[in-house]
């Protein structure tokens, strides 16, 4: 039984409101706000879609939501493995005991600000390419000098690069595909983010990392990482490296994962799992009302 943590784009206006009704959640979120440098209470309950799309807000907001729901998950001590998609790896690192929650939120705040600054240097973006032949999709991206930034599995690749190239991709997509522009600030997980890597590396070098208490997979290549220091370094490098969630899901299957719980703001990774890991039971924890079903799934695997 594993827990997975979503990445940027999964947030929506007001989604934290029901979570703040849980005992201690408001106090916990206040601490997360202090550590990350973002007013996460206002961001998660009051701010509109444009404000929470800002990467320096979205990143700590998503990690905070994931950790709020993780701390509320019944029987979470029975979870045997974790993985996160993109910024979700910071929540996974905290859940696995690699980073303290404070260090995870501090680093993700720095990451968000550094990536926002890098994104502002050039006008870039990202688009999801759905369906089609994978080799043909990759070839088309190469023609347009676009990077396959996210290999999500289930027939989905996210292209990243200049707006002009993304527009050309949309105008002439590979056969059998559908291209959807994503509402993000820049070409994340590409060479455009190199300045953010340097900023995050300097901060991460001052943070202590412990070896994980449970199995943890990396976005780099879907492999299991047993060293906390190595995983911390991978967190830094992935800012400018493609997310290989497809390889993570392949590794889950090889590992014989019996169930998946996706923490808040959930839905995306469970959707990918239903296409890429058919038959594996999965629960998306979108609100506190989903916690009993998630706890039952975790408990059933004990």
Secondary structure, 3 states (H helix, E strand, C coil): CEEEECCCCCCCCCCCHHHHHCCCHHHHHHHHHHHHCCCHHHHHHCCCHHHHHCHHHHHHHHHHHHHHHHHHCCCHHHCCEEEECCCHHHHHHHHCCCCCHHHHHHHHHHHHHHHHHHHHHCCEEEEEEEECCHHHHHHHHHHCCCEEEEEEECCEEEEEEEHHHHHHHHHCCCCCEEEEECCCCCCCCCHHHHHHHHHHHHHHCCCCCCCCCCEEECCCCCCECCCHHHHHHHHHHHHHCCEEHHHHHHHHHHHCCCEEEEECCCCHHHHHHHHHCCCCEEEECCCHHHHHHHHHHHHHCC
